[in-house]
């Protein structure tokens, strides 16, 4: 018997993913698998649900992560602890978005190697495009499965071991077609105040961005005013089986008021019963005339499947898994082509990503077609039922899937003679400053492995730094799968050695020397190619930059260039907001022209020429090479000035300047640090660890101190 840990939503709840959990638990062969459940909970389950659906397996709730030391989202750290303490053969995630536990996948794979278990899951894939960051997470699993044909077709060329798993309804007998008199009785029980001849559309889902429920109310308002509907005396209603009607993502109560819907029952709200059994949900589905779900996208829509099984008409968005469920039936697929966006978790955190949505007008026309045609409405339900019967035949037994996974793992290992590329891989995920600093180590690595080409892997946005580097033969996009057994030699010093912690506070070495010292190679020096921007030209007579269409100094007033920079890698802790005062004073001196460089979102410096966000890294290097001096914030720009020997005043905040200051290979470096004893409760640099600090360190520097430092550089004749 195999020990199996299943991770998924609480099987006592009524969400779609909970229904899939119940399907898995009711169909698994307990003679072959000893099941343990880790339940993802946001609230304590309803006690009636627990009594009604006893689960005969060891059960632990993620709510424990809110107690003791388990403060991780969804109990991820608790999962790792369980896997560390108890021997499992298989770990199965059920209905869990692939990104939900991305923070523990690396640790999960380390534990897998140690404890010899396999992990995978039944994951949704509802994105309308292939997301590279999600694909990376899918590829980390031993047996990744998606439960829509749409998701499988989209991913099969990108995820090596992807499988298609089709789940079934946990209690299918509840969703059999019902006779007219039974339907009338159900309707009278749930909608006793609604006229018998009214047409009720039913929405079953969460009040969330993806479901887009407010558009259904807006479409209902249009429908009730439609001249054809009014003239025929058709009474149309909308039942919304959702929680948080007013306090969810959308204030649906206010939406109804704004649309002119009164309190006469046009909008029907789920009653006060918080929890519904599967049988009650089935009765509600039978009680409405048409189920409607015009969501932006779906991994798999349980409401639609249940309605099809029950022979009830369906209106749904023509998107993702809805297409495979309803196409070829008389049920209505609403055009889903309007630009919109959805919040999801990406490789860099939460973000709104582009997607497609339905228009209110298209939903309204679909509802009108259903409301005004009794015969057509009946044909919708029958055709949906026939499609469901075909779909049901292809449902997968979870035991069969697990048996295949175990059998594949127990087969004699046939060594695949994968050709290891005879190359050197150097991996550096981020940031711009770190990528630039690693160039010191590249010559040493090439000398260590003579004749082998060096492949540099980093994020696309940093690759410009490495273009035409004589020690780099190939530049590729970041892909963690390349770190394992693809190249003859792999170096990933930041990932393997520079681990998160306090190195930035107390290291005994300069940051820009970390890489070549860790790798044990000689310091080969910085390298970045200087590329002249097309938008500028250098005045060879006076040695300053002219901006085409920008600032033009008089010919008889040659000026020296001062580079100014306001925002480092962490905008919260490395932003200087008073550079405008510095630039204003330098302008009055009438010997300098100030030029701001950096990112497009950097704090404005009030410089004579603002190039922030307009230059590539190599173009920035060219502009920096023409400068006489620079005023920088701890960042790529400060390291660039140091590498090019441009004298600079460098501003530091929460970072220890003894560690993170630039390697000034020429010119003069003056580091301005705040008085920690006077202003900092921690009495020293925290490297940005104290997030709620009332005054960020970088803001402590006065413009007067910066100007005094510039005077000092001038007095030392260090101006280029």
C-alpha positions as CSV (number, residue, x, y, z in Angstrom):
1,X,0.0,0.0,0.0
2,X,1.3,3.4,-1.0
3,X,1.1,6.5,1.3
4,X,-0.6,9.3,-0.5
5,X,-0.8,13.0,0.6
6,X,-3.6,14.9,-1.1
7,X,-3.5,18.7,-1.0
8,X,-6.6,20.6,-2.0
9,X,-9.6,22.7,-1.0
10,X,-11.7,21.6,1.9
11,X,-13.9,18.8,0.6
12,X,-16.7,20.0,3.0
13,X,-17.1,23.2,0.9
14,X,-19.2,23.7,-2.3
15,X,-16.6,25.2,-4.6
16,X,-15.7,23.6,-7.9
17,X,-12.3,22.5,-6.6
18,X,-13.9,21.1,-3.4
19,X,-16.2,19.0,-5.6
20,X,-13.2,17.6,-7.5
21,X,-11.6,16.7,-4.1
22,X,-14.8,14.8,-3.2
23,X,-14.7,13.1,-6.6
24,X,-11.1,12.0,-5.9
25,X,-11.9,10.8,-2.4
26,X,-15.0,8.9,-3.3
27,X,-13.4,7.0,-6.2
28,X,-9.9,6.2,-4.9
29,X,-9.0,2.6,-4.2
30,X,-8.2,2.6,-0.5
31,X,-6.8,-0.9,-0.7
32,X,-4.0,0.4,-2.8
33,X,-3.5,3.9,-1.3
34,X,-3.4,5.1,2.3
35,X,-4.8,8.6,2.0
36,X,-3.9,11.6,4.1
37,X,-5.6,15.0,3.4
38,X,-4.1,18.5,3.7
39,X,-7.0,20.9,3.3
40,X,-6.6,24.5,2.1
41,X,-9.0,26.5,4.3
42,X,-9.7,30.2,4.6
43,X,-12.3,29.7,7.3
44,X,-13.5,27.0,9.6
45,X,-15.9,24.6,7.8
46,X,-19.6,24.7,8.6
47,X,-20.2,22.0,11.3
48,X,-23.3,20.8,9.4
49,X,-21.1,20.1,6.4
50,X,-18.7,18.1,8.5
51,X,-21.5,16.0,9.8
52,X,-23.1,15.5,6.4
53,X,-19.9,14.6,4.6
54,X,-17.7,12.5,7.0
55,X,-14.2,12.0,5.5
56,X,-12.7,8.6,6.6
57,X,-9.1,9.8,6.2
58,X,-6.5,11.5,8.4
59,X,-7.2,15.2,7.9
60,X,-5.3,18.4,8.7
61,X,-6.4,22.0,7.9
62,X,-4.1,24.7,6.6
63,X,-5.6,26.9,9.3
64,X,-2.9,25.6,11.5
65,X,-0.5,27.9,9.7
66,X,-2.1,30.8,11.5
67,X,-1.1,29.3,14.8
68,X,2.3,28.7,16.3
69,X,5.1,29.2,13.8
70,X,3.2,28.4,10.6
71,X,2.6,31.9,9.1
72,X,3.1,30.9,5.4
73,X,0.2,31.4,2.9
74,X,-2.0,28.3,2.5
75,X,0.1,26.3,4.9
76,X,3.0,25.8,2.5
77,X,5.6,25.6,5.3
78,X,3.4,23.1,7.1
79,X,3.3,20.9,4.0
80,X,7.1,20.9,3.9
81,X,7.3,20.0,7.6
82,X,4.8,17.1,7.1
83,X,6.8,15.7,4.2
84,X,10.0,16.0,6.2
85,X,8.6,14.0,9.1
86,X,6.4,11.4,7.5
87,X,7.3,9.1,4.7
88,X,5.0,9.5,1.7
89,X,5.2,7.8,-1.7
90,X,3.1,10.3,-3.6
91,X,2.0,13.9,-3.2
92,X,-1.1,15.0,-5.2
93,X,-2.3,18.6,-5.5
94,X,-5.9,18.7,-6.5
95,X,-7.5,21.7,-8.1
96,X,-4.7,23.9,-6.9
97,X,-3.4,26.7,-9.2
98,X,0.1,25.9,-10.2
99,X,1.4,29.2,-8.8
100,X,-0.2,28.7,-5.3
101,X,2.8,26.7,-3.9
102,X,5.5,27.9,-6.2
103,X,7.5,29.2,-3.2
104,X,8.1,25.6,-2.0
105,X,8.7,23.7,-5.3
106,X,12.5,24.0,-5.0
107,X,12.4,22.6,-1.4
108,X,9.8,20.0,-2.5
109,X,12.2,18.7,-5.1
110,X,15.1,18.6,-2.6
111,X,12.9,16.6,-0.2
112,X,11.9,14.3,-3.1
113,X,15.5,13.4,-3.8
114,X,16.1,12.7,-0.1
115,X,12.8,10.8,0.7
116,X,12.1,9.3,-2.7
117,X,8.5,10.4,-3.3
118,X,6.8,11.6,-6.5
119,X,4.7,14.7,-6.7
120,X,2.3,16.2,-9.2
121,X,-1.3,17.3,-9.4
122,X,-4.5,18.0,-11.2
123,X,-4.0,21.6,-12.0
124,X,-6.2,24.1,-13.8
125,X,-4.9,26.0,-16.7
126,X,-7.2,28.9,-17.6
127,X,-4.8,31.4,-19.2
128,X,-5.5,32.1,-22.8
129,X,-1.8,32.1,-23.6
130,X,1.2,30.1,-22.6
131,X,2.9,31.7,-19.6
132,X,6.6,30.9,-19.4
133,X,6.8,31.3,-15.6
134,X,3.9,28.9,-15.1
135,X,5.4,26.4,-17.6
136,X,8.6,26.4,-15.5
137,X,6.5,25.4,-12.5
138,X,4.7,22.7,-14.4
139,X,8.0,21.2,-15.5
140,X,9.2,20.9,-12.0
141,X,6.5,18.3,-11.2
142,X,6.9,14.5,-11.8
143,X,3.3,14.1,-13.1
144,X,1.7,17.4,-14.0
145,X,-1.9,17.1,-15.2
146,X,-4.4,19.6,-16.4
147,X,-8.2,18.9,-16.4
148,X,-9.2,20.6,-19.6
149,X,-8.5,19.7,-23.2
150,X,-7.9,23.4,-23.8
151,X,-5.1,23.5,-21.2
152,X,-3.6,20.2,-22.5
153,X,-3.5,21.4,-26.1
154,X,-1.9,24.7,-25.1
155,X,0.8,23.1,-22.9
156,X,1.7,19.8,-24.5
157,X,4.5,21.2,-26.6
158,X,5.9,23.1,-23.6
159,X,5.6,20.7,-20.6
160,X,7.3,17.4,-21.2
161,X,5.3,15.1,-18.9
162,X,1.9,16.9,-19.2
163,X,-1.2,14.6,-19.0
164,X,-4.9,15.3,-19.5
165,X,-7.1,14.2,-16.6
166,X,-10.9,14.4,-16.8
167,X,-12.7,14.4,-13.5
168,X,-16.3,13.5,-12.9
169,X,-19.2,14.8,-10.8
170,X,-18.8,13.3,-7.3
171,X,-22.5,12.5,-6.9
172,X,-23.9,12.4,-10.5
173,X,-27.3,11.0,-9.5
174,X,-28.2,14.4,-8.0
175,X,-27.8,16.0,-11.4
176,X,-30.0,13.7,-13.5
177,X,-32.8,15.4,-15.6
178,X,-36.0,15.9,-13.5
179,X,-39.6,15.7,-14.6
180,X,-41.6,18.9,-15.0
181,X,-43.7,18.5,-11.8
182,X,-40.6,17.8,-9.8
183,X,-38.9,20.9,-11.2
184,X,-42.0,22.9,-10.3
185,X,-41.9,21.7,-6.7
186,X,-38.2,22.6,-6.4
187,X,-38.8,26.0,-7.9
188,X,-41.7,26.7,-5.5
189,X,-39.5,25.7,-2.6
190,X,-36.6,28.0,-3.5
191,X,-38.4,30.8,-5.4
192,X,-41.9,30.9,-3.8
193,X,-42.4,34.6,-4.4
194,X,-41.4,34.5,-8.0
195,X,-44.2,34.1,-10.6
196,X,-44.3,30.6,-12.1
197,X,-44.0,32.0,-15.7
198,X,-41.0,34.1,-14.9
199,X,-37.7,33.3,-16.7
200,X,-34.9,32.9,-14.1
201,X,-31.3,33.0,-15.1
202,X,-29.0,31.5,-12.5
203,X,-25.4,32.4,-11.8
204,X,-23.4,30.0,-9.5
205,X,-20.0,31.3,-8.6
206,X,-17.7,33.6,-6.6
207,X,-17.9,37.4,-6.7
208,X,-14.4,37.7,-8.2
209,X,-12.7,39.3,-11.2
210,X,-12.5,36.1,-13.3
211,X,-16.3,35.5,-13.0
212,X,-17.2,39.0,-14.1
213,X,-20.6,38.8,-12.4
214,X,-21.5,42.5,-12.5
215,X,-22.0,42.3,-16.3
216,X,-24.9,39.8,-15.8
217,X,-26.8,42.4,-13.7
218,X,-26.1,45.0,-16.4
219,X,-27.4,42.7,-19.1
220,X,-30.5,41.9,-17.1
221,X,-31.3,45.6,-16.8
222,X,-31.0,45.9,-20.6
223,X,-33.2,42.9,-21.1
224,X,-36.0,44.1,-18.8
225,X,-36.2,47.3,-20.8
226,X,-36.1,45.6,-24.2
227,X,-39.2,46.5,-26.2
228,X,-39.8,42.9,-27.4
229,X,-39.5,41.5,-23.8
230,X,-41.9,44.3,-22.5
231,X,-44.5,43.8,-25.3
232,X,-44.6,40.1,-24.7
233,X,-44.9,40.5,-21.0
234,X,-41.9,38.2,-20.3
235,X,-40.7,38.6,-16.7
236,X,-37.0,38.0,-16.5
237,X,-35.0,37.5,-13.2
238,X,-31.4,36.8,-12.2
239,X,-30.6,34.5,-9.3
240,X,-27.0,35.0,-8.0
241,X,-25.8,32.1,-5.9
242,X,-22.7,33.8,-4.5
243,X,-21.4,35.1,-1.2
244,X,-20.2,38.6,-0.5
245,X,-22.8,40.2,-2.7
246,X,-21.9,43.7,-1.5
247,X,-18.4,43.2,0.0
248,X,-16.7,41.0,-2.6
249,X,-14.7,42.2,-5.5
250,X,-17.8,43.9,-7.0
251,X,-20.5,45.6,-5.0
252,X,-23.3,43.8,-6.8
253,X,-26.0,45.4,-4.7
254,X,-24.9,48.9,-5.9
255,X,-24.5,47.6,-9.5
256,X,-28.2,46.7,-9.4
257,X,-29.2,50.1,-8.0
258,X,-27.1,51.9,-10.6
259,X,-28.8,49.9,-13.3
260,X,-32.2,50.9,-12.2
261,X,-33.2,47.5,-10.7
262,X,-35.4,48.0,-7.7
263,X,-36.4,45.8,-4.8
264,X,-39.1,43.9,-6.6
265,X,-37.2,40.7,-6.9
266,X,-35.5,41.4,-10.3
267,X,-32.3,40.4,-8.7
268,X,-32.6,37.2,-6.6
269,X,-30.0,36.7,-3.9
270,X,-28.9,33.4,-2.3
271,X,-30.8,33.0,0.9
272,X,-29.3,33.1,4.4
273,X,-28.3,29.4,4.4
274,X,-24.5,29.7,4.2
275,X,-23.9,26.1,3.2
276,X,-25.7,23.9,0.6
277,X,-25.5,20.2,0.1
278,X,-24.8,18.8,-3.4
279,X,-28.5,17.8,-3.5
280,X,-29.6,21.3,-2.7
281,X,-27.3,22.8,-5.4
282,X,-28.8,20.3,-7.8
283,X,-32.3,21.4,-6.9
284,X,-31.3,25.0,-7.4
285,X,-29.9,24.2,-10.8
286,X,-33.1,22.5,-11.8
287,X,-35.1,25.5,-10.4
288,X,-33.6,28.1,-12.8
289,X,-34.5,28.2,-16.5
290,X,-31.0,28.8,-17.7
291,X,-27.5,28.6,-16.0
292,X,-25.3,31.5,-17.0
293,X,-21.5,31.9,-16.5
294,X,-19.9,34.5,-18.7
295,X,-16.5,34.3,-17.0
296,X,-13.3,35.6,-18.6
297,X,-11.7,32.1,-18.5
298,X,-12.2,28.7,-16.8
299,X,-9.9,25.8,-15.9
300,X,-13.1,23.7,-15.9
301,X,-16.6,25.0,-15.1
302,X,-18.3,22.6,-12.7
303,X,-21.5,24.7,-12.8
304,X,-21.7,24.2,-16.6
305,X,-21.0,20.4,-16.3
306,X,-23.7,20.0,-13.7
307,X,-26.2,22.0,-15.7
308,X,-25.4,19.9,-18.8
309,X,-25.8,16.7,-16.8
310,X,-29.2,17.9,-15.5
311,X,-30.4,18.9,-19.0
312,X,-30.6,22.6,-18.2
313,X,-29.9,25.3,-20.7
314,X,-26.5,27.1,-20.5
315,X,-25.2,30.5,-21.6
316,X,-21.4,30.7,-21.2
317,X,-18.5,32.7,-22.5
318,X,-16.7,31.4,-25.6
319,X,-13.5,31.0,-23.6
320,X,-11.0,28.3,-22.6
321,X,-12.8,25.1,-21.3
322,X,-16.3,26.4,-22.0
323,X,-15.6,25.8,-25.7
324,X,-14.8,22.1,-25.3
325,X,-17.9,21.6,-23.1
326,X,-20.5,23.5,-25.1
327,X,-19.4,23.6,-28.7
328,X,-21.5,21.4,-30.9
329,X,-24.6,21.9,-28.7
330,X,-27.5,24.3,-28.9
331,X,-26.3,26.1,-25.8
332,X,-25.0,29.6,-26.3
333,X,-21.4,30.6,-26.3
334,X,-21.1,34.4,-25.9
335,X,-18.3,36.1,-27.9
336,X,-15.3,36.8,-25.5
337,X,-13.0,39.2,-27.3
338,X,-13.0,42.5,-25.4
339,X,-9.6,43.5,-23.8
340,X,-9.5,43.1,-20.1
341,X,-7.1,42.0,-17.4
342,X,-7.0,39.6,-14.4
343,X,-4.9,39.5,-11.2
344,X,-2.7,36.4,-11.1
345,X,0.5,35.3,-9.5
346,X,3.5,35.5,-11.8
347,X,7.2,34.8,-11.4
348,X,7.7,38.3,-9.9
349,X,4.6,38.3,-7.7
350,X,1.0,39.4,-8.1
351,X,0.2,41.2,-11.4
352,X,-2.7,42.1,-13.7
353,X,-2.2,40.2,-17.0
354,X,-4.1,40.7,-20.2
355,X,-7.1,38.6,-21.0
356,X,-10.4,38.7,-22.9
357,X,-13.9,39.3,-21.6
358,X,-17.5,39.4,-22.8
359,X,-19.4,42.6,-23.6
360,X,-22.6,43.3,-21.8
361,X,-24.4,43.8,-25.1
362,X,-23.5,40.3,-26.2
363,X,-24.6,38.7,-22.9
364,X,-27.9,40.7,-23.2
365,X,-28.6,39.4,-26.7
366,X,-27.9,35.8,-25.6
367,X,-30.3,36.1,-22.6
368,X,-32.9,37.6,-24.9
369,X,-32.8,34.7,-27.3
370,X,-33.2,32.3,-24.4
371,X,-36.0,34.2,-22.7
372,X,-38.2,34.7,-25.7
373,X,-38.1,31.2,-27.2
374,X,-39.5,28.3,-25.1
375,X,-38.9,25.7,-27.8
376,X,-35.3,26.7,-28.4
377,X,-34.7,26.8,-24.6
378,X,-35.9,23.2,-24.3
379,X,-33.6,22.1,-27.1
380,X,-30.6,23.7,-25.4
381,X,-31.0,21.5,-22.3
382,X,-31.5,18.3,-24.3
383,X,-28.4,18.9,-26.5
384,X,-26.3,19.7,-23.5
385,X,-27.4,16.5,-21.8
386,X,-26.3,14.4,-24.8
387,X,-22.9,16.2,-24.9
388,X,-22.5,15.5,-21.2
389,X,-23.1,11.8,-21.7
390,X,-20.3,11.7,-24.2
391,X,-18.1,13.7,-22.0
392,X,-18.7,11.5,-19.0
393,X,-17.4,8.4,-20.8
394,X,-14.0,10.0,-20.9
395,X,-13.7,10.7,-17.2
396,X,-10.6,9.4,-15.6
397,X,-10.3,7.3,-12.5
398,X,-7.7,8.7,-10.1
399,X,-6.5,5.2,-9.1
400,X,-5.7,4.5,-12.7
401,X,-3.6,7.7,-13.0
402,X,-1.7,7.0,-9.7
403,X,-1.1,3.4,-10.8
404,X,0.4,4.6,-14.1
405,X,2.6,7.1,-12.3
406,X,3.9,4.4,-9.8
407,X,4.4,1.9,-12.6
408,X,6.4,4.4,-14.7
409,X,8.6,5.2,-11.7
410,X,9.2,1.5,-10.9
411,X,10.3,0.5,-14.4
412,X,13.9,-0.4,-14.8
413,X,15.8,2.9,-15.4
414,X,16.9,3.2,-18.9
415,X,19.7,5.8,-19.0
416,X,18.9,8.3,-21.7
417,X,22.2,9.4,-23.2
418,X,21.3,13.0,-23.3
419,X,24.1,14.9,-25.0
420,X,25.6,17.2,-22.5
421,X,26.6,20.4,-24.3
422,X,30.3,21.0,-23.9
423,X,29.9,24.6,-22.8
424,X,30.2,26.7,-19.7
425,X,26.8,27.9,-18.3
426,X,27.0,31.0,-16.1
427,X,23.6,31.8,-14.4
428,X,22.7,35.1,-12.9
429,X,19.0,35.8,-12.5
430,X,19.1,39.5,-11.5
431,X,19.8,42.4,-11.1
432,X,21.4,44.8,-13.5
433,X,24.1,45.7,-11.0
434,X,24.8,42.1,-10.2
435,X,25.0,41.1,-13.9
436,X,27.5,43.9,-14.5
437,X,29.6,42.8,-11.5
438,X,29.7,39.2,-12.7
439,X,31.6,40.3,-15.8
440,X,34.7,40.4,-13.6
441,X,34.6,36.6,-13.3
442,X,34.0,35.7,-16.9
443,X,37.5,35.9,-18.2
444,X,38.8,33.7,-15.4
445,X,36.2,31.0,-16.2
446,X,37.1,31.0,-19.9
447,X,40.8,30.6,-18.9
448,X,39.8,27.7,-16.6
449,X,38.1,25.9,-19.4
450,X,40.1,26.7,-22.5
451,X,38.3,26.2,-25.8
452,X,34.8,25.9,-24.3
453,X,32.2,28.6,-25.2
454,X,30.5,30.4,-22.3
455,X,26.7,30.7,-22.2
456,X,25.3,33.4,-20.0
457,X,21.8,32.9,-18.8
458,X,19.8,35.8,-17.3
459,X,16.5,37.7,-17.7
460,X,15.9,39.3,-21.0
461,X,15.8,42.8,-19.6
462,X,19.4,42.5,-18.4
463,X,20.9,40.9,-21.5
464,X,21.9,44.2,-23.1
465,X,24.7,44.5,-20.5
466,X,26.4,41.4,-22.0
467,X,26.1,42.0,-25.7
468,X,29.5,41.9,-27.5
469,X,31.3,40.9,-24.3
470,X,34.4,39.2,-25.6
471,X,34.1,36.5,-22.9
472,X,30.4,35.7,-23.7
473,X,29.7,33.4,-26.6
474,X,25.9,33.1,-26.2
475,X,23.2,34.8,-24.2
476,X,20.0,32.9,-23.3
477,X,16.8,33.7,-21.4
478,X,16.5,32.6,-17.8
479,X,15.2,29.0,-17.5
480,X,16.0,27.1,-14.3
481,X,15.8,23.8,-16.1
482,X,19.1,24.6,-17.8
483,X,20.8,24.5,-14.4
484,X,20.6,20.7,-14.3
485,X,22.7,18.4,-16.4
486,X,22.4,20.4,-19.6
487,X,25.9,21.9,-19.8
488,X,29.3,20.4,-19.0
489,X,30.1,23.1,-16.5
490,X,27.4,25.2,-14.6
491,X,28.2,28.1,-12.4
492,X,25.4,29.7,-10.4
493,X,27.1,31.5,-7.6
494,X,24.3,33.8,-6.6
495,X,21.9,30.8,-6.4
496,X,24.3,28.4,-4.8
497,X,26.3,30.6,-2.4
498,X,24.9,34.1,-1.9
499,X,21.8,33.0,-0.1
500,X,19.2,35.3,1.5
501,X,20.4,36.6,4.9
502,X,22.6,39.2,6.4
503,X,25.6,39.1,4.1
504,X,24.8,42.7,3.0
505,X,25.2,43.9,6.6
506,X,28.4,42.3,7.7
507,X,30.4,40.7,4.9
508,X,34.2,41.3,4.9
509,X,34.4,41.7,1.1
510,X,33.3,44.2,-1.5
511,X,30.1,43.1,-3.2
512,X,31.5,43.6,-6.7
513,X,34.3,41.1,-5.8
514,X,31.9,38.4,-4.5
515,X,31.6,36.5,-7.8
516,X,35.3,36.1,-8.9
517,X,36.3,35.3,-5.3
518,X,33.6,32.7,-4.7
519,X,34.5,31.1,-8.0
520,X,38.2,31.2,-7.2
521,X,39.2,32.9,-10.5
522,X,41.3,36.0,-11.1
523,X,39.6,39.4,-11.3
524,X,39.2,40.0,-15.0
525,X,37.8,43.5,-14.6
526,X,34.5,44.9,-15.6
527,X,33.3,45.0,-19.2
528,X,30.5,46.7,-21.0
529,X,30.4,47.9,-24.5
530,X,29.9,51.7,-25.0
531,X,27.1,52.3,-27.6
532,X,26.4,55.8,-28.7
533,X,22.7,56.5,-28.7
534,X,21.2,57.6,-32.1
535,X,19.4,60.5,-30.4
536,X,22.6,62.3,-29.3
537,X,25.8,63.6,-30.7
538,X,29.0,64.5,-29.0
539,X,30.3,68.0,-29.5
540,X,34.0,67.2,-30.0
541,X,35.2,70.8,-29.5
542,X,33.7,71.2,-26.1
543,X,33.1,67.6,-25.0
544,X,29.5,67.6,-24.0
545,X,26.3,66.0,-25.2
546,X,23.8,67.7,-27.4
547,X,20.3,66.4,-27.3
548,X,18.7,66.5,-30.7
549,X,15.5,68.4,-30.2
550,X,16.5,69.0,-26.6
551,X,18.8,71.4,-24.6
552,X,21.4,73.3,-26.6
553,X,24.1,75.2,-24.6
554,X,25.6,78.3,-26.3
555,X,28.7,77.5,-28.3
556,X,30.8,79.9,-26.2
557,X,29.8,78.3,-22.9
558,X,31.4,74.8,-22.8
559,X,30.1,72.9,-19.9
560,X,31.1,69.7,-18.1
561,X,28.6,66.9,-17.8
562,X,27.4,65.8,-14.4
563,X,25.4,62.5,-14.3
564,X,22.6,62.5,-11.7
565,X,20.6,59.5,-10.7
566,X,17.8,59.2,-8.1
567,X,16.4,55.7,-7.8
568,X,18.2,52.4,-7.1
569,X,17.0,48.8,-7.3
570,X,14.7,49.1,-4.3
571,X,12.7,52.3,-4.9
572,X,11.3,52.2,-1.3
573,X,14.7,52.3,0.3
574,X,16.9,53.8,-2.5
575,X,15.1,56.9,-3.8
576,X,16.6,60.4,-3.3
577,X,13.9,63.1,-3.8
578,X,16.0,66.2,-3.4
579,X,18.3,65.9,-6.5
580,X,16.4,68.9,-8.0
581,X,18.1,71.2,-5.4
582,X,21.5,69.8,-6.4
583,X,20.8,70.3,-10.1
584,X,19.5,73.8,-9.5
585,X,22.7,74.9,-7.7
586,X,24.9,73.3,-10.3
587,X,23.0,75.2,-13.0
588,X,23.7,78.5,-11.1
589,X,27.4,77.7,-11.1
590,X,27.2,77.8,-14.9
591,X,29.9,75.3,-15.6
592,X,27.9,72.1,-15.5
593,X,25.1,70.5,-17.5
594,X,23.2,67.9,-15.6
595,X,22.0,64.7,-17.2
596,X,19.6,62.3,-15.5
597,X,20.0,58.6,-16.3
598,X,18.2,55.5,-14.9
599,X,14.8,53.8,-15.3
600,X,11.6,55.3,-16.7
601,X,10.0,55.3,-13.3
602,X,12.9,57.0,-11.4
603,X,12.1,60.0,-9.3
604,X,12.6,63.2,-11.4
605,X,15.9,65.0,-10.8
606,X,15.1,68.3,-12.5
607,X,18.2,67.9,-14.7
608,X,18.9,69.9,-17.8
609,X,18.5,66.7,-19.9
610,X,16.3,63.8,-18.7
611,X,17.4,60.5,-20.2
612,X,15.7,58.3,-17.6
613,X,14.1,55.3,-19.4
614,X,15.4,56.3,-22.8
615,X,18.7,54.5,-22.9
616,X,19.8,50.9,-23.0
617,X,22.4,49.8,-20.5
618,X,25.2,50.1,-23.1
619,X,24.0,53.5,-24.2
620,X,23.9,54.6,-20.6
621,X,27.6,53.5,-20.3
622,X,28.5,55.6,-23.3
623,X,26.8,58.7,-21.8
624,X,28.5,58.0,-18.4
625,X,31.9,57.8,-20.2
626,X,31.4,61.4,-21.3
627,X,30.7,62.7,-17.8
628,X,33.1,64.7,-15.6
629,X,31.5,63.4,-12.4
630,X,28.3,61.8,-11.1
631,X,25.9,61.9,-8.2
632,X,24.4,58.4,-7.8
633,X,22.3,56.2,-5.6
634,X,23.6,52.7,-4.7
635,X,22.7,50.8,-7.9
636,X,23.9,49.7,-11.4
637,X,24.6,53.4,-12.2
638,X,27.0,53.8,-9.3
639,X,28.8,50.6,-10.2
640,X,29.0,51.8,-13.8
641,X,30.5,55.1,-12.8
642,X,33.0,53.3,-10.6
643,X,34.0,50.9,-13.4
644,X,34.5,53.7,-15.9
645,X,36.5,55.8,-13.4
646,X,34.0,58.7,-13.2
647,X,34.4,60.5,-9.9
648,X,31.1,60.3,-8.0
649,X,29.2,61.1,-4.9
650,X,27.3,58.0,-4.0
651,X,24.3,58.0,-1.7
652,X,23.5,55.1,0.6
653,X,20.5,54.2,2.6
654,X,19.8,50.9,4.4
655,X,22.8,49.1,2.7
656,X,26.2,48.8,4.4
657,X,28.4,51.0,2.1
658,X,31.5,49.0,3.2
659,X,30.0,46.1,1.3
660,X,27.8,47.5,-1.5
661,X,29.9,50.6,-2.5
662,X,31.2,50.6,-6.1
663,X,34.6,49.4,-7.1
664,X,36.0,52.8,-8.1
665,X,38.8,51.9,-10.5
666,X,39.6,55.6,-11.2
667,X,38.7,59.1,-10.1
668,X,37.4,59.9,-6.6
669,X,34.6,58.2,-4.6
670,X,32.8,59.9,-1.8
671,X,30.2,57.8,0.0
672,X,27.4,59.6,1.9
673,X,25.9,57.4,4.7
674,X,23.3,58.6,7.2
675,X,24.1,59.0,10.9
676,X,22.6,55.7,12.1
677,X,23.2,56.5,15.8
678,X,21.3,59.6,15.5
679,X,18.4,58.5,13.3
680,X,18.2,54.7,13.2
681,X,16.5,52.7,15.9
682,X,18.5,49.7,14.7
683,X,21.8,51.7,15.0
684,X,23.0,50.4,11.7
685,X,22.2,49.4,8.1
686,X,19.4,46.8,7.9
687,X,19.6,46.1,4.1
688,X,15.9,47.0,3.7
689,X,14.8,44.5,6.3
690,X,12.8,47.0,8.4
691,X,9.9,47.7,6.0
692,X,7.9,50.0,8.3
693,X,10.7,52.4,8.9
694,X,9.1,55.9,9.2
695,X,11.9,57.7,7.4
696,X,13.8,55.9,4.7
697,X,17.6,56.2,5.1
698,X,18.3,57.6,1.6
699,X,16.1,60.7,2.3
700,X,18.4,61.8,5.1
701,X,21.1,63.2,2.9
702,X,20.9,67.0,2.5
703,X,21.7,68.7,-0.9
704,X,24.2,70.8,0.9
705,X,26.3,67.7,1.8
706,X,26.2,66.5,-1.8
707,X,27.4,69.9,-3.0
708,X,30.2,70.0,-0.4
709,X,31.3,66.5,-1.6
710,X,31.4,67.8,-5.2
711,X,33.5,70.8,-4.0
712,X,35.9,68.3,-2.3
713,X,36.2,66.3,-5.6
714,X,36.9,69.5,-7.4
715,X,39.5,70.6,-4.9
716,X,41.2,67.2,-5.2
717,X,41.4,67.8,-9.0
718,X,39.5,64.6,-9.5
719,X,37.0,66.0,-12.0
720,X,37.5,64.2,-15.3
